[in-house]
Amino acid sequence: MRIALAQLISGRELADNLVLLEDYARRAKEGGAELVVFPEATMRAFGNSLLDIAEPLDGPWASRVRKIAQDLGIVIVAGMFTPGVASDGSSNGKVRNTLIATGPGVDTSYDKIHLFDAFGFAESDTVDAGTNPVTFDAGGLTFGLATCYDIRFPALFTANAERGADVNIVSASWGAGPGKAEQWKLLARARALDTTTFVLACGQGDPVTQGREPKGAAPTGVGHSVVVSPLGNVLEELDAEPGLLFAELDAAVVEDARVKLPVLANRRDF
């Protein structure tokens, strides 16, 4: 299965971000990809208000993403924001940090479980945590979903693998800082080795490369999207600037890795 990672830089305007998404998705399809991964916060970049633009999965932004995926015949995974919901079903004044996955035979979503309350940023001030792992099938492979800070928590990736994931997708808007890009790549490789899955780690490009000033402590991206093999090797990588990369995924590679390194079979619960 041929896949693509779309390392864009989203902004404040939802319509402009949809134009970017459609352009990258079209280029991915023209390059032979059956699935294209977009970053976290593709709908609107961090550093802007989120509550006023959050919408349900049948709202106009998500519906447009769904239509683009259908028209192009490609699976799209992209970060958006949906309304937070209290235990009684009412609005709680927060949002969910959501990945929509949609396209031929696919229509699901994942709400980010681990919220980024670190390095001076408090995502939990405005965002509700999700609770459940999510996987989906496409192109003869099973994909697990994760978002940004989730990559620091191996149990989610193992849970996805136990649900059959051959591939773990991580969409991110990674916070900048000393050593952060190196940590991002290290963590992607570690999660691949933890689970003997391919890891598709797609982040926002670094706005500084386009002459944009960072917005306070908001995590607005460092680039360096990577595709990692089930044995932890970086197969493809972008630099900090916006770009599109392609990679080939083969279930036989996962099967071979799990024979050589049966960490899932050997693991014990404590």
Secondary structure, DSSP 8 states (H G I E B T S, - for coil): -EEEEEE----S-HHHHHHHHHHHHHHHHHTT-SEEE--TTSSS-TTS--TTT---TTSHHHHHHHHHHHHHT-EEEEEEEEEEE-TTSSEEEEEEEEEEEEETTEEEEEE--S--EETTEEGGGTEE------EEEETTEEEEEEEGGGGG-HHHHHHHHHTT-SEEEEEE----STTHHHHHHHHHHHHHHHHT-EEEEEE---GGGGT----TT--------EEE-TTS-EEEE--SS-EEEEEE--HHHHHHHHHH--HHHH----
